[in-house]
Amino acid sequence: MRRFIQLRPLLKAQGALLLLIATMFLTFFLQHILGEGFYGKFMLFPADVVNAWNTLRAGDYEHVHWAGFVTLFTPAMLHGSAGHIIGNMIFLWIFAALAAELLGQRCMLFVFFFTAITGSLCHIALNPDEIIPCLGASGAVMGFEGLYLAMAVRWHLPNPHVWPMARPIAPSQLAMVGIIGLIFDFMGYTGGGMGVAYGAHLGGFLGGLLLGSFFVKMPRHALPR
């Protein structure tokens, strides 16, 4: 009972985030148990989405593959390997927890949904003929990094206590994580690196940057610059 009481503040502050992470781990487990037949249709195939969009633009609503548009979001719930999901969940935990702390859990969930989609759209824009599927929450993770960077530039944010880290971390240091990640993504993309959806990273980051720059309100514990 005492342990539950100690966990209550964490569950109150990050319950939605922890549920989201648990759902992705459960989905990853089902992926490996049930195979590609279970999750293949939920991966993002850029060429399929482009074809569906062109069919829609042509006014041929009868033959539009509407499920293709759903895959603008669903790949964020899928991962290709244990290392892939563990790495994504660590950074998601850090930056999404900060978003939940500063903006609330509903806003945090919206940022995840929005930047997952902007990541997919950017990946499609850079790879419109790609038939290799894309999956992973990296775009949304970068979205939270872009969101936090924008807020750190706009306001003086409180030093975050990101559990399980033991000490406060300066907002400028956390914001630099996003900048460094974006630089590595740009280098990987221009260098022709394969196997990583750099466009999704860029699109997610820009989506978060947009939200943090123009749409979110100043957090209660922040100070104007």
C-alpha positions, 0 to 999 in steps of 0.5 A: 500500500505504501509503495502505491502511495509513493507511485501515485504522483508519478501515475498522476503526472505520467499515467497517460504516457506510461500507458502509451509506452506499455501499449507500444511494448505490447504491440511489439510483443504481438508483432513477434508472436503473430508475425507480419500478417498482423502488423504489415498493413499498418506500416507506412508505404509511401508509394501507396499513400501517394497513389491513394492521394492521387486517386482522391484528387482525381475524384475517383472516391470509389477506388480510393484506398482509404486505409492508406491514410490511416498509416500516416499514424499507425507506424508510430505504434510499431517497431522493428527490433528490441533495440529500436523500441527501447531506444525510442521509448527512453527518449520518448519517456524523457521528452514526453514526460516534460511535455506532460509536466509543462502542458498536461497529459492531453496536450502530450498525447496530441503532440504525439499524434500530430508529430507522428503524422507530420513525420510520415508526411515528410517521409512521403514527401522526400520518398514519394516512390518508396515501396519499402515500409516505414515503422517506428515512433522516432518521428514523434520522439523528435517531435517532442524534442522540437517542441521542447526546443521551441519552448526553451527558446520562447520562455525560461522553463523550470529545471526538469526533474526527469525520473529516473534521473537523479538531478535537475537538468538545465533546459538548454542541455535538453534542448541541445539533444534535439539539435544534435539529433537533427544534425546527425539525421541531416548528415545521415540523409545527405550521406545516403544512409539506408535503413533509417527514415530520416524524413520522418525524423525531420518532419516530426521535429518540424511539427513539434517546433511548429507547435512549440513556437506558435500554438502552445501556451506558456506553462504555468511555472515558466517565465517570459524572456 
